[in-house]
Amino acid sequence: MTGRRDDVASTLITGIGELVTNDAARGDGTPLGILHDAAIVLEQGAVAWVGASSEAPAADERVDAGGRCVIPGFVDSHTHIVFAGERSAEFAARMAGEPYTGGGIATTVAATRAASTARLRAGAERLVAEAVESGTTTIEIKSGYGLTTVDEARLLLVARELTEDTTFLGAHTVPPEYANDRAGYVALVTGDMLEACAPFARWVDVFCDRGAFDEDEARAVLRAGIAAGLRPRLHGNQLEHGPGVRLAVELDAASADHCNHLTGADLSALADSDTVATLLPASDFSTRAPYADARRLIDAGVTVALATDCNPGTSFTTSMPLCIALAVREMRMTPAEALVAATAGGARALRRDDVGVIAEGRRADLVLLDAPSHVHLAYRPGAALVAGTWKRGQRVFWRSTRT
């Protein structure tokens, strides 16, 4: 159930058996910055104090963690959750190894165009609430299922009601009505569509891969977005090796997402840049694609993020814990690396310094796990481990009865 308390000025969470701060200057000196027998005070939407339970100051509300683990809220830096319809038949056919001719993304575009804004809003709100219940406190939302000026703008209008990290993805795919006029569609995306959408977006994105947009088209889209005041990010190197990662680094994109097919030159370029490699293991799981090689990226010095890629066709999940479990099992990440990637890594992918870390002055976004250690996120896949979620210091989800 939800447990929001708007009347609470300050909250003390005490009795924390394991506190993951993601601050290497604290605690055990690892990137997780773990403190034991710890406490936190949340006040005015921020973390006001972190330290030992025995030294904790008083607060208006007291929550006893009972020896359980507290982690930063998950930062899901790649989602497509404003849409209508579903594509379960496509998934079933793919899992059975059968060809599917139902239309793929075009099916979602048609359903989304036909849906009312109220219906789109209700669906997106449901998915955001579901994400909060699994510990997500910061979420990025893309457009990309309208592919007309009017529809892309209304998708972003809905997204802006739910998050400040909204992304214009008019260059998701070429819609059927422009199948014989790719140049015309790119002109629309970089012209009237961008002008209508930029007021509701922080980011501009493009799918630069086989069957989507080529290097020149992608560069034109991102440069137009940058000129309109948006910051770039990019889908790329998912289906095959291509120019996506190189283009992302060239344009100082905040992230290059998917990254399933990389060369040594791609690794070096990412390692020498501020561009984060955002990996989407639930998408690889849902499409039976080869998993991205997180171990190779991390060993090369690349900053890695994990995100859900929540969408109706190729990754219909809002669960960051699932992504952590998949990353540990299939991408050769350690539980600690996966947790950092799902929190601080996601914050880096959104170029945010206020989330992803539990420290004084940072936003009070955190999660109480019904477990003694963060390792249980991968150790107990599928379990409902999130006991409580706080966002901006307010408790927005509460499952546990132990207080």
Secondary structure in CASP SS format (residue, H / E / C, confidence):
PFRMAT SS
TARGET T0000
AUTHOR 0000-0000-0000
METHOD secondary structure of the structure
MODEL  1
M C 1.00
T C 1.00
G C 1.00
R C 1.00
R C 1.00
D C 1.00
D C 1.00
V C 1.00
A C 1.00
S E 1.00
T E 1.00
L E 1.00
I E 1.00
T E 1.00
G E 1.00
I E 1.00
G E 1.00
E E 1.00
L E 1.00
V E 1.00
T C 1.00
N C 1.00
D C 1.00
A C 1.00
A C 1.00
R C 1.00
G C 1.00
D C 1.00
G C 1.00
T C 1.00
P C 1.00
L C 1.00
G C 1.00
I E 1.00
L E 1.00
H E 1.00
D E 1.00
A E 1.00
A E 1.00
I E 1.00
V E 1.00
L E 1.00
E E 1.00
Q C 1.00
G C 1.00
A E 1.00
V E 1.00
A E 1.00
W E 1.00
V E 1.00
G E 1.00
A E 1.00
S H 1.00
S H 1.00
E H 1.00
A C 1.00
P C 1.00
A C 1.00
A C 1.00
D C 1.00
E E 1.00
R E 1.00
V E 1.00
D E 1.00
A C 1.00
G C 1.00
G C 1.00
R C 1.00
C E 1.00
V E 1.00
I E 1.00
P E 1.00
G C 1.00
F E 1.00
V E 1.00
D E 1.00
S C 1.00
H C 1.00
T E 1.00
H C 1.00
I C 1.00
V C 1.00
F C 1.00
A C 1.00
G C 1.00
E C 1.00
R C 1.00
S H 1.00
A H 1.00
E H 1.00
F H 1.00
A H 1.00
A H 1.00
R H 1.00
M H 1.00
A C 1.00
G C 1.00
E C 1.00
P C 1.00
Y C 1.00
T C 1.00
G C 1.00
G C 1.00
G C 1.00
I H 1.00
A H 1.00
T H 1.00
T H 1.00
V H 1.00
A H 1.00
A H 1.00
T H 1.00
R H 1.00
A H 1.00
A C 1.00
S C 1.00
T H 1.00
A H 1.00
R H 1.00
L H 1.00
R H 1.00
A H 1.00
G H 1.00
A H 1.00
E H 1.00
R H 1.00
L H 1.00
V H 1.00
A H 1.00
E H 1.00
A H 1.00
V H 1.00
E H 1.00
S C 1.00
G C 1.00
T E 1.00
T E 1.00
T E 1.00
I E 1.00
E E 1.00
I E 1.00
K E 1.00
S C 1.00
G C 1.00
Y C 1.00
G C 1.00
L C 1.00
T C 1.00
T H 1.00
V H 1.00
D H 1.00
E H 1.00
A H 1.00
R H 1.00
L H 1.00
L H 1.00
L H 1.00
V H 1.00
A H 1.00
R H 1.00
E H 1.00
L H 1.00
T C 1.00
E C 1.00
D E 1.00
T E 1.00
T E 1.00
F E 1.00
L E 1.00
G E 1.00
A E 1.00
H C 1.00
T C 1.00
V C 1.00
P C 1.00
P H 1.00
E H 1.00
Y H 1.00
A C 1.00
N C 1.00
D C 1.00
R H 1.00
A H 1.00
G H 1.00
Y H 1.00
V H 1.00
A H 1.00
L H 1.00
V H 1.00
T H 1.00
G H 1.00
D H 1.00
M H 1.00
L H 1.00
E H 1.00
A H 1.00
C H 1.00
A H 1.00
P H 1.00
F H 1.00
A C 1.00
R C 1.00
W E 1.00
V E 1.00
D E 1.00
V E 1.00
F E 1.00
C E 1.00
D C 1.00
R C 1.00
G C 1.00
A C 1.00
F C 1.00
D C 1.00
E H 1.00
D H 1.00
E H 1.00
A H 1.00
R H 1.00
A H 1.00
V H 1.00
L H 1.00
R H 1.00
A H 1.00
G H 1.00
I H 1.00
A H 1.00
A C 1.00
G C 1.00
L C 1.00
R E 1.00
P E 1.00
R C 1.00
L E 1.00
H E 1.00
G E 1.00
N C 1.00
Q C 1.00
L C 1.00
E C 1.00
H C 1.00
G C 1.00
P C 1.00
G H 1.00
V H 1.00
R H 1.00
L H 1.00
A H 1.00
V H 1.00
E H 1.00
L C 1.00
D C 1.00
A C 1.00
A C 1.00
S E 1.00
A E 1.00
D E 1.00
H E 1.00
C C 1.00
N C 1.00
H C 1.00
L C 1.00
T C 1.00
G H 1.00
A H 1.00
D H 1.00
L H 1.00
S H 1.00
A H 1.00
L H 1.00
A H 1.00
D C 1.00
S C 1.00
D C 1.00
T C 1.00
V E 1.00
A E 1.00
T E 1.00
L E 1.00
L C 1.00
P H 1.00
A H 1.00
S H 1.00
D H 1.00
F H 1.00
S H 1.00
T H 1.00
R C 1.00
A C 1.00
P C 1.00
Y C 1.00
A C 1.00
D C 1.00
A H 1.00
R H 1.00
R H 1.00
L H 1.00
I H 1.00
D H 1.00
A C 1.00
G C 1.00
V C 1.00
T C 1.00
V E 1.00
A E 1.00
L E 1.00
A C 1.00
T C 1.00
D C 1.00
C E 1.00
N E 1.00
P C 1.00
G C 1.00
T C 1.00
S E 1.00
F C 1.00
T C 1.00
T C 1.00
S C 1.00
M H 1.00
P H 1.00
L H 1.00
C H 1.00
I H 1.00
A H 1.00
L H 1.00
A H 1.00
V H 1.00
R H 1.00
E H 1.00
M C 1.00
R C 1.00
M C 1.00
T C 1.00
P H 1.00
A H 1.00
E H 1.00
A H 1.00
L H 1.00
V H 1.00
A H 1.00
A H 1.00
T C 1.00
A H 1.00
G H 1.00
G H 1.00
A H 1.00
R H 1.00
A H 1.00
L C 1.00
R C 1.00
R C 1.00
D C 1.00
D C 1.00
V C 1.00
G C 1.00
V C 1.00
I C 1.00
A C 1.00
E C 1.00
G C 1.00
R C 1.00
R E 1.00
A C 1.00
D C 1.00
L E 1.00
V E 1.00
L E 1.00
L E 1.00
D C 1.00
A C 1.00
P C 1.00
S C 1.00
H C 1.00
V C 1.00
H H 1.00
L H 1.00
A H 1.00
Y H 1.00
R C 1.00
P C 1.00
G C 1.00
A C 1.00
A C 1.00
L C 1.00
V E 1.00
A E 1.00
G E 1.00
T E 1.00
W E 1.00
K E 1.00
R C 1.00
G C 1.00
Q E 1.00
R E 1.00
V E 1.00
F E 1.00
W E 1.00
R C 1.00
S C 1.00
T C 1.00
R C 1.00
T C 1.00
END
